[in-house]
Amino acid sequence: MTTGVTTSAETAMDAQDIARRCADAMWENDHASQALGMEVVSIAPGTATLTMRVRKDMLNGLGTCHGGFMFALADSAFAFACNTHNQFTVAQHCSITYHAPPGEGAMLIATATEVHRAGRSGLYDITVTGEDGKLYATFRGHSRTVPGTHLAAT
């Protein structure tokens, strides 16, 4: 017998399912992240973790990863995290601080975490680390919700 009451576990499962389905819908059309060799490792409501291996064609004149590629990874993690609530959300403002330059072959891990979300605005913190936990960059993103959804109404 169903009571018609939704439990917190059911709500969490629904939110996780929505987050995963939104990420799948985004990934299908995210040719930029795919071309850079990024992979979506995990998705949950308000969070995302993506990875990217530094390739030779990503190195700058000093032989280290060009900062623009680390920015792209952090920005992609930000995009996936802020689009987990079935609303179209875009970057409004982003800033990055570089702490160390990774070299060729480094596996970069960008983890985005929702700090605050209300109305049409969101705030996300992203760290870019190596497999050994070394911190390469920190990124803060401000998002803006725009009209549209990733999933059709059921």
C-alpha positions in Angstrom: 0.0 0.0 0.0 1.4 3.4 -0.9 0.8 6.3 1.3 1.4 9.1 -1.2 4.1 10.5 1.0 7.6 10.9 -0.4 10.4 10.0 1.9 13.7 11.8 2.1 15.4 8.8 0.6 13.1 8.8 -2.3 13.6 12.5 -2.8 17.4 12.0 -2.7 17.2 9.2 -5.3 15.0 11.3 -7.5 17.5 14.2 -7.2 20.4 11.9 -8.0 18.5 10.4 -11.0 17.7 13.9 -12.3 21.4 15.0 -11.8 22.6 12.0 -13.8 20.1 12.4 -16.6 20.9 16.1 -16.9 24.6 15.3 -17.1 24.0 12.6 -19.8 21.9 15.1 -21.8 24.7 17.7 -21.6 27.5 15.3 -22.4 25.8 14.2 -25.6 26.3 17.7 -27.0 29.5 18.8 -25.2 31.9 18.4 -28.1 34.5 20.7 -26.5 34.9 18.7 -23.3 35.0 15.5 -25.3 37.6 16.8 -27.7 39.9 17.8 -24.8 39.6 14.2 -23.5 37.6 15.0 -20.4 35.6 12.3 -18.7 32.7 12.8 -16.2 33.7 10.7 -13.2 30.8 11.5 -10.8 27.6 13.6 -10.7 25.3 14.4 -7.8 23.0 17.3 -7.2 25.2 20.4 -7.1 28.4 18.5 -7.6 30.5 17.1 -10.4 34.0 15.6 -10.9 35.7 15.5 -14.3 39.1 14.4 -15.3 41.5 15.3 -18.1 45.0 14.0 -19.0 47.5 16.7 -20.0 48.6 15.9 -23.6 51.6 17.2 -25.5 49.3 19.5 -27.5 48.2 21.2 -24.3 51.7 22.3 -23.3 52.9 25.9 -23.5 56.3 27.3 -24.3 57.6 26.4 -20.8 56.6 22.8 -21.3 53.8 22.9 -18.8 50.0 22.7 -19.2 48.6 25.9 -20.6 46.4 27.6 -18.0 43.5 27.8 -20.5 43.2 24.0 -20.5 43.0 23.9 -16.7 40.4 26.7 -16.9 38.4 24.7 -19.5 38.4 21.6 -17.2 37.3 23.6 -14.2 34.7 25.4 -16.2 33.3 22.1 -17.5 33.1 20.7 -14.0 31.3 23.9 -13.0 28.9 23.6 -15.9 28.0 20.0 -15.0 27.6 20.8 -11.3 25.3 23.8 -11.8 23.1 22.0 -14.4 22.2 19.1 -12.1 18.8 20.6 -11.1 17.1 20.3 -14.5 17.4 24.0 -15.3 19.6 25.5 -18.0 22.3 27.3 -16.2 25.2 29.3 -17.7 28.3 30.9 -16.3 27.9 34.5 -15.3 31.4 35.2 -13.9 34.4 32.9 -13.2 37.8 33.4 -11.7 40.8 31.1 -11.4 44.0 31.0 -9.4 46.8 28.9 -10.6 48.9 27.3 -7.8 51.3 25.0 -9.8 51.9 24.0 -13.4 51.2 20.3 -14.3 53.3 18.7 -16.9 52.6 16.3 -19.8 50.8 13.1 -18.7 49.4 14.6 -15.5 45.9 13.4 -14.8 43.9 16.5 -13.6 40.8 16.1 -11.5 38.3 19.0 -11.3 35.8 18.8 -8.5 33.0 21.3 -8.4 30.8 21.9 -5.3 27.7 24.0 -5.0 28.2 26.6 -2.3 24.9 28.5 -2.6 22.0 28.4 -5.0 18.9 30.6 -4.8 16.6 32.1 -7.3 18.5 32.4 -10.6 22.0 32.6 -9.1 24.5 30.0 -7.9 28.0 30.0 -6.5 30.4 27.1 -7.0 33.9 26.3 -5.9 36.1 24.1 -8.0 39.5 22.6 -7.2 41.8 21.2 -9.8 44.2 18.6 -8.4 46.4 15.8 -9.5 46.0 12.1 -8.8 48.4 12.5 -5.9 46.2 15.3 -4.4 48.5 18.1 -5.4 46.6 21.4 -5.9 47.0 22.9 -9.3 44.2 25.5 -9.4 41.2 26.9 -7.6 38.2 28.3 -9.5 35.1 30.1 -8.4 32.1 30.3 -10.6 28.9 32.3 -10.5 26.0 30.9 -12.4 22.8 32.3 -13.8 19.7 30.2 -14.5 18.1 30.9 -17.9 14.9 29.6 -19.5 14.9 25.9 -20.4 15.3 22.4 -19.0 17.4 19.4 -19.8 14.7 16.8 -19.3 11.2 16.8 -20.7 8.4 16.9 -18.3 6.9 13.5 -17.5 
